[in-house]
């Protein structure tokens, strides 16, 4: 099996374990405390890795770095809040609507032309989200799902900014992640306010484990994209839905509904097709550029 695929599977597994820990902590701790300690502990670990590997902060693009951090921090608050009241699988499925918003933001802010045929998968993603959220059925509607959709918007803004930052070649992945973790910790402080609740020894253990798992997930994800075709890695990333559904069933007795499964097929299928269309377009543009250079 390709190394990149293995790294992405490990990354998805780590992120799913992160969600389990957050959900367990949410029974006794506030969202602000969870976000703060997760961001603070992970940021310290990233600083340690940067020092060990002699990675330095760049003097460029501070506004973009902070914007990416703020969007990521806000998204993390939303997803942590949603985990309090939604099944793990539902959160994981609905979070994949970020592909829908990434495509829109890329067209609006990066002036990228939508790939031909993108309209169909975008409609499938939208309809799939409706099946998961079910806004027409007040008995089944879960307001926590709105926080997942908000997270998808924030994540799309963050991904769009990361695309711009990484294309410049000025910023190491650790630096970009560090800004995100600092903003996540600050977001947690804002949400927490004066209602601080001191963790128990058991909760401290979960916080430290959460920090370690988060850093490992980020590193494995970075190694995955460096070692394999981005399209293949992006497709493998959807295994996270399986991991979240498994933990939800085994640990929290959660069961997927028929509508959620149908919505998940629409969201994931549409997102995978969008990814393929986008990368086909990138490959086509690269091919044209190469031919022009040869001529």
Backbone as CSV, one residue per row, in Angstrom:
resi,resn,N_x,N_y,N_z,CA_x,CA_y,CA_z,C_x,C_y,C_z
1,UNK,0.848,-1.201,0.000,0.000,0.000,0.000,0.880,1.247,0.000
2,UNK,0.484,2.263,-0.754,1.225,3.511,-0.843,1.375,4.169,0.535
3,UNK,2.568,4.714,0.819,2.825,5.341,2.116,1.859,6.493,2.391
4,UNK,1.567,7.280,1.351,0.671,8.410,1.523,-0.714,7.968,1.974
5,UNK,-1.185,6.865,1.425,-2.490,6.323,1.807,-2.474,5.887,3.273
6,UNK,-1.380,5.216,3.680,-1.256,4.760,5.072,-1.244,5.947,6.020
7,UNK,-0.473,6.981,5.673,-0.412,8.175,6.515,-1.793,8.813,6.659
8,UNK,-2.555,8.875,5.563,-3.875,9.501,5.626,-4.841,8.667,6.471
9,UNK,-4.745,7.354,6.373,-5.593,6.496,7.211,-5.290,6.737,8.683
10,UNK,-3.987,6.813,9.031,-3.603,7.108,10.408,-4.101,8.488,10.841
11,UNK,-4.016,9.457,9.916,-4.474,10.808,10.230,-5.977,10.824,10.500
12,UNK,-6.741,10.152,9.663,-8.190,10.091,9.849,-8.544,9.388,11.159
13,UNK,-7.803,8.325,11.466,-8.029,7.614,12.723,-7.749,8.534,13.907
14,UNK,-6.647,9.297,13.828,-6.287,10.214,14.917,-7.334,11.311,15.086
15,UNK,-7.808,11.879,13.967,-8.831,12.930,14.060,-10.135,12.377,14.640
16,UNK,-10.463,11.127,14.316,-11.683,10.540,14.861,-11.548,10.309,16.368
17,UNK,-10.345,9.907,16.811,-10.093,9.746,18.249,-10.167,11.109,18.944
18,UNK,-9.674,12.151,18.251,-9.802,13.509,18.786,-11.267,13.834,19.059
19,UNK,-12.145,13.513,18.112,-13.567,13.794,18.289,-14.155,13.027,19.474
20,UNK,-13.693,11.786,19.661,-14.163,10.984,20.794,-13.761,11.659,22.111
21,UNK,-12.498,12.097,22.185,-12.014,12.736,23.417,-12.781,14.021,23.693
22,UNK,-13.012,14.817,22.641,-13.766,16.068,22.809,-15.179,15.776,23.307
23,UNK,-15.811,14.756,22.739,-17.181,14.412,23.152,-17.207,13.945,24.612
24,UNK,-16.202,13.160,25.011,-16.114,12.714,26.404,-15.908,13.901,27.349
25,UNK,-15.035,14.823,26.956,-14.771,16.002,27.785,-15.992,16.909,27.882
26,UNK,-16.815,16.920,26.819,-17.962,17.830,26.783,-19.004,17.491,27.851
27,UNK,-18.929,16.275,28.410,-19.877,15.904,29.465,-19.609,16.668,30.767
28,UNK,-18.352,17.080,30.962,-17.997,17.737,32.221,-17.336,19.097,32.051
29,UNK,-16.821,19.392,30.853,-16.095,20.642,30.619,-16.801,21.484,29.557
30,UNK,-16.620,22.802,29.628,-17.208,23.702,28.649,-16.434,23.692,27.343
31,UNK,-17.082,24.136,26.270,-16.441,24.182,24.954,-15.224,25.093,24.974
32,UNK,-15.313,26.208,25.702,-14.189,27.143,25.786,-12.952,26.505,26.385
33,UNK,-13.125,25.785,27.485,-11.989,25.122,28.125,-11.363,24.079,27.214
34,UNK,-12.212,23.287,26.532,-11.702,22.242,25.638,-10.893,22.862,24.504
35,UNK,-11.436,23.919,23.890,-10.744,24.571,22.778,-9.432,25.205,23.240
36,UNK,-9.454,25.830,24.405,-8.242,26.492,24.905,-7.127,25.491,25.168
37,UNK,-7.419,24.452,25.944,-6.379,23.501,26.295,-5.904,22.706,25.079
38,UNK,-6.820,22.391,24.177,-6.418,21.682,22.958,-5.450,22.540,22.163
39,UNK,-5.798,23.818,21.950,-4.944,24.713,21.182,-3.626,25.009,21.875
40,UNK,-3.680,25.268,23.182,-2.481,25.655,23.933,-1.472,24.512,23.999
41,UNK,-1.924,23.328,24.369,-1.010,22.186,24.500,-0.416,21.802,23.146
42,UNK,-1.251,21.784,22.108,-0.766,21.428,20.771,0.207,22.471,20.234
43,UNK,-0.042,23.753,20.532,0.858,24.820,20.072,2.238,24.669,20.703
44,UNK,2.279,24.307,21.984,3.567,24.070,22.640,4.318,22.927,21.972
45,UNK,3.590,21.882,21.600,4.216,20.733,20.938,4.757,21.118,19.564
46,UNK,3.988,21.925,18.827,4.447,22.377,17.509,5.694,23.242,17.642
47,UNK,5.730,24.117,18.656,6.920,24.938,18.894,8.136,24.061,19.163
48,UNK,7.916,22.989,19.931,9.010,22.067,20.205,9.512,21.391,18.942
49,UNK,8.597,21.000,18.065,8.988,20.384,16.791,9.725,21.377,15.895
50,UNK,9.257,22.627,15.887,9.913,23.658,15.078,11.347,23.891,15.548
51,UNK,11.520,23.918,16.859,12.871,24.125,17.408,13.757,22.935,17.106
52,UNK,13.224,21.731,17.262,14.009,20.522,17.030,14.419,20.380,15.566
53,UNK,13.553,20.823,14.650,13.814,20.670,13.226,14.294,21.971,12.585
54,UNK,14.597,22.961,13.411,15.146,24.244,12.955,14.247,24.936,11.925
55,UNK,12.953,24.924,12.220,11.978,25.614,11.374,11.735,26.997,11.963
56,UNK,11.866,28.031,11.136,11.754,29.406,11.619,10.472,30.061,11.104
57,UNK,10.021,31.067,11.846,8.847,31.817,11.428,9.218,32.747,10.270
58,UNK,8.298,32.854,9.318,8.517,33.708,8.155,8.069,35.140,8.449
59,UNK,8.769,36.139,7.892,8.364,37.535,8.102,7.263,37.987,7.130
60,UNK,6.766,37.069,6.314,5.807,37.423,5.269,4.380,36.981,5.603
61,UNK,3.439,37.647,4.963,2.022,37.225,4.937,1.390,37.072,6.322
62,UNK,1.724,37.962,7.244,1.172,37.843,8.596,-0.354,37.950,8.609
63,UNK,-0.911,38.817,7.791,-2.364,38.980,7.764,-3.043,37.687,7.318
64,UNK,-2.491,37.071,6.273,-3.074,35.825,5.775,-2.932,34.702,6.804
65,UNK,-1.800,34.655,7.496,-1.579,33.633,8.514,-2.567,33.787,9.677
66,UNK,-2.765,35.036,10.119,-3.709,35.267,11.211,-5.140,35.016,10.763
67,UNK,-5.452,35.376,9.512,-6.797,35.117,9.001,-7.074,33.622,8.959
68,UNK,-6.094,32.844,8.459,-6.251,31.391,8.437,-6.439,30.860,9.862
69,UNK,-5.660,31.408,10.795,-5.768,30.981,12.177,-7.119,31.288,12.786
70,UNK,-7.625,32.491,12.522,-8.921,32.903,13.071,-10.050,32.054,12.500
71,UNK,-10.006,31.809,11.185,-11.038,30.970,10.571,-10.988,29.548,11.135
72,UNK,-9.774,29.020,11.285,-9.631,27.679,11.841,-10.076,27.603,13.288
73,UNK,-9.732,28.642,14.076,-10.137,28.676,15.475,-11.645,28.748,15.640
74,UNK,-12.283,29.602,14.834,-13.742,29.722,14.887,-14.404,28.421,14.475
75,UNK,-13.849,27.772,13.451,-14.399,26.492,13.008,-14.272,25.424,14.071
76,UNK,-13.151,25.434,14.794,-12.951,24.439,15.832,-13.958,24.619,16.968
77,UNK,-14.229,25.864,17.348,-15.238,26.130,18.376,-16.589,25.563,17.932
78,UNK,-16.933,25.786,16.664,-18.215,25.304,16.136,-18.302,23.779,16.170
79,UNK,-17.231,23.111,15.737,-17.269,21.646,15.666,-17.284,21.038,17.064
80,UNK,-16.561,21.665,17.997,-16.552,21.153,19.373,-17.928,21.327,20.009
81,UNK,-18.579,22.437,19.697,-19.923,22.655,20.239,-20.906,21.656,19.641
82,UNK,-20.765,21.396,18.332,-21.673,20.458,17.663,-21.529,19.047,18.214
83,UNK,-20.312,18.666,18.594,-20.082,17.318,19.120,-20.833,17.073,20.424
84,UNK,-21.252,18.143,21.087,-22.010,17.988,22.322,-23.391,17.382,22.073
85,UNK,-23.971,17.686,20.907,-25.360,17.294,20.697,-25.654,16.517,19.443
86,UNK,-24.614,16.066,18.725,-24.823,15.305,17.493,-23.997,14.028,17.501
87,UNK,-24.468,12.979,16.830,-23.664,11.766,16.679,-22.367,12.059,15.934
88,UNK,-21.318,11.327,16.255,-20.016,11.547,15.633,-20.082,11.424,14.113
89,UNK,-20.792,10.405,13.615,-20.864,10.189,12.166,-21.571,11.344,11.473
90,UNK,-22.662,11.851,12.076,-23.401,12.964,11.485,-22.509,14.199,11.362
91,UNK,-21.729,14.471,12.408,-20.815,15.620,12.383,-19.782,15.436,11.281
92,UNK,-19.206,14.227,11.194,-18.175,13.954,10.190,-18.725,14.087,8.773
93,UNK,-19.927,13.577,8.544,-20.543,13.650,7.209,-20.825,15.092,6.823
94,UNK,-21.448,15.827,7.725,-21.872,17.195,7.410,-20.666,18.128,7.245
95,UNK,-19.578,17.839,7.960,-18.376,18.669,7.844,-17.780,18.601,6.442
96,UNK,-18.076,17.528,5.702,-17.538,17.379,4.347,-18.183,18.322,3.344
97,UNK,-19.213,19.063,3.753,-19.771,20.090,2.866,-18.766,21.221,2.632
98,UNK,-17.647,21.198,3.353,-16.616,22.226,3.152,-16.131,22.235,1.708
99,UNK,-16.178,21.062,1.019,-15.768,21.007,-0.394,-16.630,21.936,-1.243
100,UNK,-17.910,22.023,-0.894,-18.858,22.901,-1.583,-18.408,24.357,-1.446
101,UNK,-18.069,24.747,-0.218,-17.693,26.138,0.039,-16.287,26.460,-0.466
102,UNK,-15.383,25.465,-0.429,-14.037,25.682,-0.978,-14.122,26.040,-2.453
103,UNK,-14.965,25.312,-3.191,-15.120,25.560,-4.616,-15.657,26.978,-4.863
104,UNK,-16.645,27.386,-4.057,-17.222,28.718,-4.219,-16.214,29.808,-3.857
105,UNK,-15.509,29.642,-2.728,-14.552,30.651,-2.285,-13.373,30.772,-3.260
106,UNK,-12.952,29.635,-3.822,-11.857,29.667,-4.796,-12.256,30.469,-6.032
107,UNK,-13.516,30.320,-6.430,-14.012,31.059,-7.595,-14.131,32.550,-7.292
108,UNK,-14.561,32.867,-6.050,-14.816,34.272,-5.696,-13.522,35.010,-5.358
109,UNK,-12.666,34.402,-4.496,-11.518,35.123,-3.956,-10.214,34.827,-4.695
110,UNK,-10.058,33.613,-5.232,-8.841,33.281,-5.966,-9.038,33.380,-7.471
111,UNK,-10.259,33.764,-7.873,-10.593,33.953,-9.289,-10.403,32.680,-10.115
112,UNK,-10.577,31.526,-9.470,-10.496,30.274,-10.201,-11.825,29.991,-10.899
113,UNK,-11.748,29.529,-12.133,-12.950,29.215,-12.891,-13.474,27.858,-12.432
114,UNK,-14.780,27.773,-12.178,-15.375,26.502,-11.773,-15.178,25.465,-12.882
115,UNK,-14.736,24.254,-12.537,-14.549,23.217,-13.559,-15.859,22.917,-14.286
116,UNK,-15.740,22.541,-15.537,-16.924,22.182,-16.306,-17.600,20.970,-15.675
117,UNK,-18.911,21.068,-15.479,-19.653,19.972,-14.880,-19.735,20.033,-13.369
118,UNK,-19.235,21.129,-12.742,-19.228,21.228,-11.283,-20.626,21.438,-10.706
119,UNK,-21.540,21.906,-11.530,-22.891,22.198,-11.037,-23.604,20.977,-10.473
120,UNK,-23.453,19.831,-11.124,-24.148,18.605,-10.683,-23.680,18.155,-9.299
121,UNK,-22.354,17.984,-9.055,-21.932,17.566,-7.709,-22.261,18.596,-6.633
122,UNK,-22.239,19.893,-6.983,-22.600,20.927,-6.014,-24.060,20.763,-5.572
123,UNK,-24.920,20.423,-6.522,-26.333,20.199,-6.195,-26.476,18.961,-5.301
124,UNK,-25.716,17.898,-5.606,-25.770,16.680,-4.791,-25.319,16.957,-3.353
125,UNK,-24.274,17.774,-3.206,-23.786,18.117,-1.864,-24.847,18.901,-1.105
126,UNK,-25.476,19.857,-1.784,-26.511,20.672,-1.150,-27.696,19.806,-0.712
127,UNK,-28.164,18.939,-1.606,-29.292,18.066,-1.276,-28.921,17.083,-0.159
128,UNK,-27.687,16.593,-0.194,-27.225,15.695,0.853,-27.219,16.373,2.210
129,UNK,-26.780,17.631,2.240,-26.783,18.392,3.495,-28.206,18.575,4.018
130,UNK,-29.129,18.807,3.114,-30.537,18.960,3.523,-31.064,17.679,4.168
131,UNK,-30.672,16.518,3.620,-31.124,15.246,4.187,-30.561,15.019,5.581
132,UNK,-29.330,15.465,5.816,-28.718,15.294,7.132,-29.304,16.277,8.140
133,UNK,-29.471,17.544,7.712,-29.969,18.585,8.623,-31.473,18.468,8.844
134,UNK,-32.222,18.150,7.765,-33.680,18.001,7.793,-34.387,19.236,8.389
135,UNK,-34.194,20.415,7.794,-34.803,21.633,8.339,-36.329,21.635,8.248
136,UNK,-36.910,20.787,7.401,-38.370,20.752,7.255,-39.062,19.967,8.373
137,UNK,-38.266,19.206,9.124,-38.853,18.344,10.164,-38.389,18.834,11.534
138,UNK,-39.227,19.590,12.211,-38.840,20.177,13.490,-38.572,19.117,14.548
139,UNK,-39.192,17.951,14.414,-38.984,16.884,15.392,-37.587,16.282,15.252
140,UNK,-37.063,16.254,14.015,-35.756,15.654,13.764,-34.640,16.693,13.657
141,UNK,-35.014,17.950,13.430,-34.006,18.998,13.228,-33.166,19.193,14.484
142,UNK,-31.860,19.226,14.312,-30.924,19.417,15.418,-30.166,20.717,15.169
143,UNK,-30.367,21.693,16.060,-29.739,22.997,15.821,-28.220,22.920,15.867
144,UNK,-27.666,21.848,16.461,-26.209,21.688,16.480,-25.664,21.540,15.067
145,UNK,-26.492,21.033,14.152,-26.039,20.850,12.771,-25.678,22.179,12.107
146,UNK,-26.308,23.253,12.556,-25.985,24.571,12.005,-24.552,24.970,12.349
147,UNK,-24.079,24.518,13.510,-22.692,24.800,13.889,-21.724,24.016,13.008
148,UNK,-22.111,22.800,12.593,-21.255,22.031,11.684,-21.177,22.721,10.329
149,UNK,-22.300,23.235,9.842,-22.301,23.963,8.570,-21.457,25.236,8.674
150,UNK,-21.548,25.916,9.827,-20.708,27.100,10.040,-19.236,26.706,10.033
151,UNK,-18.926,25.555,10.652,-17.545,25.069,10.644,-17.078,24.787,9.227
152,UNK,-17.965,24.252,8.385,-17.608,23.961,6.996,-17.263,25.247,6.247
153,UNK,-17.990,26.314,6.541,-17.710,27.615,5.914,-16.352,28.140,6.383
154,UNK,-16.119,28.100,7.713,-14.843,28.564,8.254,-13.688,27.721,7.725
155,UNK,-13.888,26.407,7.653,-12.842,25.506,7.162,-12.524,25.801,5.698
156,UNK,-13.562,26.086,4.910,-13.345,26.404,3.491,-12.526,27.681,3.347
157,UNK,-12.830,28.681,4.174,-12.060,29.930,4.145,-10.610,29.661,4.536
158,UNK,-10.419,28.784,5.541,-9.066,28.439,5.980,-8.323,27.690,4.892
159,UNK,-8.964,26.711,4.245,-8.329,25.923,3.193,-7.939,26.806,2.008
160,UNK,-8.831,27.757,1.679,-8.545,28.661,0.560,-7.317,29.503,0.863
161,UNK,-7.203,29.957,2.117,-6.048,30.753,2.533,-4.785,29.907,2.546
162,UNK,-4.891,28.653,3.018,-3.737,27.748,3.034,-3.217,27.527,1.622
163,UNK,-4.132,27.393,0.671,-3.738,27.207,-0.726,-2.886,28.372,-1.206
164,UNK,-3.277,29.571,-0.797,-2.526,30.764,-1.189,-1.178,30.818,-0.481
165,UNK,-1.141,30.435,0.804,0.093,30.486,1.587,1.107,29.450,1.113
166,UNK,0.643,28.217,0.885,1.568,27.155,0.491,2.108,27.350,-0.923
167,UNK,1.308,27.978,-1.775,1.759,28.200,-3.153,2.921,29.182,-3.223
168,UNK,3.053,30.046,-2.204,4.144,31.027,-2.184,5.480,30.380,-1.834
169,UNK,5.444,29.228,-1.142,6.672,28.536,-0.763,7.422,29.197,0.373
170,UNK,6.789,30.167,1.034,7.464,30.918,2.106,7.211,30.348,3.501
171,UNK,6.247,29.440,3.603,5.799,29.032,4.938,5.831,27.518,5.103
172,UNK,6.462,27.096,6.192,6.458,25.678,6.561,5.084,25.324,7.127
173,UNK,4.693,24.064,6.947,3.397,23.605,7.448,3.269,23.834,8.948
174,UNK,4.358,23.649,9.693,4.310,23.849,11.141,3.909,25.278,11.498
175,UNK,4.439,26.229,10.730,4.134,27.635,11.000,2.646,27.915,10.804
176,UNK,2.082,27.398,9.723,0.667,27.612,9.440,-0.191,26.971,10.527
177,UNK,0.169,25.756,10.934,-0.577,25.064,11.987,-0.445,25.801,13.310
178,UNK,0.727,26.362,13.597,0.937,27.078,14.862,-0.015,28.265,14.986
179,UNK,-0.144,29.056,13.926,-1.057,30.203,13.956,-2.490,29.733,14.228
180,UNK,-2.863,28.621,13.614,-4.202,28.065,13.834,-4.402,27.682,15.299
181,UNK,-3.415,27.005,15.885,-3.549,26.539,17.266,-3.591,27.698,18.260
182,UNK,-2.789,28.732,17.998,-2.819,29.919,18.871,-4.194,30.583,18.808
183,UNK,-4.726,30.741,17.603,-6.057,31.353,17.457,-7.138,30.461,18.075
184,UNK,-6.951,29.149,17.989,-7.906,28.232,18.602,-7.912,28.407,20.114
185,UNK,-6.721,28.543,20.705,-6.625,28.752,22.146,-7.256,30.085,22.551
186,UNK,-6.987,31.135,21.766,-7.572,32.450,22.059,-9.091,32.416,21.908
187,UNK,-9.576,31.697,20.895,-11.033,31.551,20.718,-11.644,30.858,21.931
188,UNK,-10.939,29.856,22.431,-11.407,29.166,23.624,-11.482,30.086,24.823
189,UNK,-10.480,30.959,24.959,-10.493,31.921,26.064,-11.688,32.861,25.974
190,UNK,-11.983,33.322,24.758,-13.117,34.236,24.563,-14.433,33.560,24.929
191,UNK,-14.592,32.319,24.490,-15.824,31.583,24.780,-15.926,31.273,26.276
192,UNK,-14.801,30.924,26.855,-14.775,30.568,28.273,-15.078,31.765,29.158
193,UNK,-14.490,32.922,28.819,-14.704,34.127,29.619,-14.250,33.939,31.054
194,UNK,-15.112,34.306,31.975,-14.802,34.186,33.401,-15.314,32.887,34.003
195,UNK,-15.936,32.052,33.177,-16.523,30.803,33.678,-15.532,29.647,33.586
196,UNK,-14.328,29.878,34.099,-13.300,28.833,34.032,-13.599,27.720,35.016
197,UNK,-13.428,26.499,34.530,-13.631,25.323,35.368,-12.339,24.517,35.397
198,UNK,-11.756,24.352,36.565,-10.481,23.645,36.687,-10.649,22.158,36.364
199,UNK,-9.782,21.602,35.515,-9.877,20.180,35.172,-9.460,19.291,36.338
200,UNK,-10.017,18.103,36.382,-9.575,17.088,37.323,-8.341,16.395,36.738
201,UNK,-7.711,15.503,37.528,-6.549,14.773,37.012,-6.940,13.928,35.798
202,UNK,-8.111,13.348,35.836,-8.589,12.548,34.697,-8.746,13.420,33.453
203,UNK,-9.316,14.610,33.620,-9.513,15.522,32.486,-8.186,16.055,31.965
204,UNK,-7.212,16.287,32.889,-5.880,16.698,32.439,-5.269,15.626,31.534
205,UNK,-5.455,14.370,31.911,-4.949,13.274,31.089,-5.574,13.276,29.704
206,UNK,-6.892,13.532,29.645,-7.574,13.591,28.350,-7.089,14.785,27.529
207,UNK,-6.835,15.923,28.186,-6.341,17.111,27.472,-4.958,16.848,26.865
208,UNK,-4.069,16.237,27.636,-2.728,15.941,27.123,-2.811,14.952,25.958
209,UNK,-3.641,13.929,26.114,-3.843,12.970,25.023,-4.420,13.666,23.799
210,UNK,-5.341,14.604,24.016,-5.947,15.361,22.921,-4.891,16.159,22.170
211,UNK,-3.976,16.805,22.915,-2.913,17.572,22.275,-1.999,16.700,21.444
212,UNK,-1.614,15.538,21.982,-0.723,14.626,21.262,-1.396,14.102,19.997
213,UNK,-2.651,13.667,20.133,-3.397,13.129,18.993,-3.556,14.177,17.902
214,UNK,-3.839,15.421,18.304,-4.024,16.501,17.332,-2.771,16.738,16.514
215,UNK,-1.623,16.819,17.192,-0.353,17.061,16.489,-0.029,15.894,15.561
216,UNK,-0.211,14.659,16.033,0.047,13.490,15.190,-0.846,13.496,13.952
217,UNK,-2.127,13.843,14.134,-3.061,13.885,13.008,-2.609,14.891,11.959
218,UNK,-2.169,16.079,12.422,-1.706,17.115,11.497,-0.450,16.676,10.752
219,UNK,0.502,16.069,11.483,1.757,15.630,10.862,1.494,14.531,9.844
220,UNK,0.690,13.538,10.211,0.386,12.442,9.284,-0.336,12.937,8.043
221,UNK,-1.233,13.922,8.226,-1.935,14.470,7.074,-0.956,15.165,6.125
222,UNK,-0.017,15.932,6.687,0.991,16.606,5.871,1.855,15.596,5.124
223,UNK,2.285,14.533,5.826,3.115,13.492,5.198,2.351,12.760,4.109
224,UNK,1.033,12.598,4.298,0.207,11.912,3.303,0.209,12.672,1.985
225,UNK,-0.024,13.984,2.053,-0.083,14.779,0.830,1.290,14.925,0.177
226,UNK,2.356,14.773,0.981,3.701,14.869,0.423,4.131,13.562,-0.244
227,UNK,3.521,12.453,0.169,3.977,11.147,-0.305,3.105,10.523,-1.385
228,UNK,1.930,11.093,-1.654,1.021,10.453,-2.613,0.280,11.499,-3.432
229,UNK,-0.387,11.021,-4.479,-1.197,11.891,-5.324,-2.293,12.553,-4.479
230,UNK,-2.419,13.890,-4.543,-3.410,14.589,-3.715,-4.835,14.090,-3.922
231,UNK,-5.167,13.673,-5.156,-6.525,13.184,-5.431,-6.779,11.891,-4.664
232,UNK,-5.810,10.977,-4.718,-5.947,9.698,-4.014,-6.063,9.932,-2.511
233,UNK,-5.210,10.813,-1.988,-5.221,11.114,-0.554,-6.558,11.733,-0.137
234,UNK,-7.078,12.628,-0.971,-8.360,13.272,-0.664,-9.485,12.249,-0.622
235,UNK,-9.451,11.281,-1.518,-10.479,10.238,-1.526,-10.370,9.363,-0.267
236,UNK,-9.131,9.009,0.090,-8.918,8.162,1.270,-9.393,8.880,2.538
237,UNK,-9.317,10.218,2.549,-9.684,10.993,3.736,-11.125,10.762,4.167
238,UNK,-11.969,10.324,3.239,-13.379,10.108,3.593,-13.586,8.872,4.463
239,UNK,-12.501,8.130,4.700,-12.608,7.002,5.622,-12.868,7.495,7.044
240,UNK,-12.643,8.784,7.278,-12.905,9.364,8.600,-14.365,9.182,9.008
241,UNK,-15.270,9.184,8.022,-16.690,8.971,8.326,-16.893,7.581,8.930
242,UNK,-16.193,6.581,8.374,-16.294,5.214,8.903,-15.788,5.153,10.343
243,UNK,-14.611,5.761,10.598,-14.050,5.731,11.948,-14.985,6.407,12.950
244,UNK,-15.530,7.571,12.576,-16.429,8.282,13.484,-17.707,7.489,13.742
245,UNK,-18.236,6.857,12.680,-19.439,6.036,12.847,-19.150,4.839,13.752
246,UNK,-17.965,4.248,13.602,-17.581,3.091,14.429,-17.492,3.481,15.899
247,UNK,-16.763,4.575,16.201,-16.643,5.008,17.600,-18.009,5.417,18.153
248,UNK,-18.817,6.062,17.324,-20.140,6.481,17.775,-20.995,5.303,18.180
249,UNK,-20.894,4.223,17.406,-21.690,3.022,17.693,-21.146,2.269,18.912
250,UNK,-19.823,2.092,18.964,-19.207,1.289,20.020,-19.215,2.002,21.367
251,UNK,-18.893,3.306,21.365,-18.711,4.033,22.630,-19.977,4.754,23.082
252,UNK,-20.717,5.347,22.120,-21.849,6.206,22.495,-23.212,5.643,22.080
253,UNK,-23.236,4.402,21.561,-24.491,3.755,21.148,-25.255,4.578,20.108
254,UNK,-24.525,5.218,19.193,-25.149,6.029,18.144,-25.402,5.170,16.902
255,UNK,-26.522,5.431,16.235,-26.887,4.674,15.037,-27.235,5.652,13.921
256,UNK,-26.739,5.372,12.722,-27.045,6.214,11.568,-28.484,5.991,11.101
257,UNK,-29.175,7.079,10.737,-30.514,6.954,10.166,-30.406,6.781,8.651
258,UNK,-31.474,6.327,8.046,-31.498,6.125,6.586,-31.262,7.448,5.860
259,UNK,-31.898,8.525,6.342,-31.734,9.830,5.697,-30.298,10.324,5.813
260,UNK,-29.666,10.081,6.964,-28.280,10.503,7.139,-27.356,9.737,6.200
261,UNK,-27.605,8.431,6.041,-26.800,7.629,5.118,-26.966,8.132,3.678
262,UNK,-28.217,8.412,3.289,-28.482,8.933,1.934,-27.821,10.293,1.744
263,UNK,-27.932,11.150,2.762,-27.294,12.465,2.684,-25.787,12.345,2.619
264,UNK,-25.218,11.394,3.380,-23.779,11.189,3.357,-23.279,10.749,1.995
265,UNK,-24.053,9.892,1.336,-23.682,9.448,-0.018,-23.653,10.645,-0.968
266,UNK,-24.664,11.524,-0.849,-24.704,12.707,-1.706,-23.545,13.649,-1.442
267,UNK,-23.258,13.899,-0.152,-22.191,14.836,0.216,-20.820,14.286,-0.166
268,UNK,-20.545,13.040,0.222,-19.225,12.458,-0.023,-19.015,12.191,-1.513
269,UNK,-20.049,11.635,-2.167,-19.930,11.387,-3.600,-19.719,12.675,-4.387
270,UNK,-20.502,13.702,-4.061,-20.349,14.990,-4.734,-18.996,15.613,-4.466
271,UNK,-18.513,15.494,-3.227,-17.214,16.073,-2.876,-16.072,15.370,-3.603
272,UNK,-16.163,14.050,-3.693,-15.126,13.298,-4.400,-15.094,13.671,-5.885
273,UNK,-16.273,13.820,-6.460,-16.326,14.175,-7.882,-15.807,15.600,-8.114
274,UNK,-16.134,16.510,-7.181,-15.612,17.873,-7.283,-14.090,17.875,-7.228
275,UNK,-13.528,17.087,-6.306,-12.076,17.000,-6.179,-11.446,16.496,-7.474
276,UNK,-12.066,15.492,-8.069,-11.560,14.950,-9.332,-11.607,16.004,-10.434
277,UNK,-12.732,16.713,-10.543,-12.869,17.743,-11.580,-11.818,18.840,-11.407
278,UNK,-11.619,19.257,-10.153,-10.669,20.338,-9.877,-9.253,19.913,-10.230
279,UNK,-8.868,18.709,-9.848,-7.508,18.242,-10.124,-7.307,17.927,-11.603
280,UNK,-8.345,17.493,-12.280,-8.253,17.301,-13.736,-7.981,18.633,-14.421
281,UNK,-8.643,19.668,-13.911,-8.449,21.004,-14.495,-7.024,21.497,-14.248
282,UNK,-6.497,21.248,-13.034,-5.130,21.655,-12.712,-4.134,20.912,-13.606
283,UNK,-4.361,19.602,-13.787,-3.474,18.797,-14.636,-3.524,19.271,-16.084
284,UNK,-4.721,19.646,-16.534,-4.878,20.122,-17.913,-4.127,21.432,-18.127
285,UNK,-4.235,22.346,-17.147,-3.534,23.627,-17.248,-2.023,23.416,-17.235
286,UNK,-1.553,22.475,-16.401,-0.119,22.194,-16.333,0.375,21.619,-17.652
287,UNK,-0.436,20.760,-18.272,-0.077,20.161,-19.545,0.035,21.219,-20.639
288,UNK,-0.912,22.158,-20.632,-0.881,23.244,-21.624,0.359,24.101,-21.441
289,UNK,0.704,24.389,-20.178,1.887,25.197,-19.880,3.159,24.521,-20.357
290,UNK,3.248,23.193,-20.150,4.415,22.433,-20.593,4.541,22.458,-22.110
291,UNK,3.412,22.284,-22.807,3.444,22.301,-24.285,3.883,23.668,-24.806
292,UNK,3.386,24.717,-24.165,3.795,26.078,-24.597,5.275,26.298,-24.376
293,UNK,5.800,25.762,-23.255,7.222,25.949,-22.960,8.086,25.209,-23.985
294,UNK,7.623,24.034,-24.424,8.397,23.256,-25.416,8.391,23.934,-26.769
295,UNK,7.263,24.602,-27.089,7.178,25.301,-28.378,7.934,26.621,-28.353
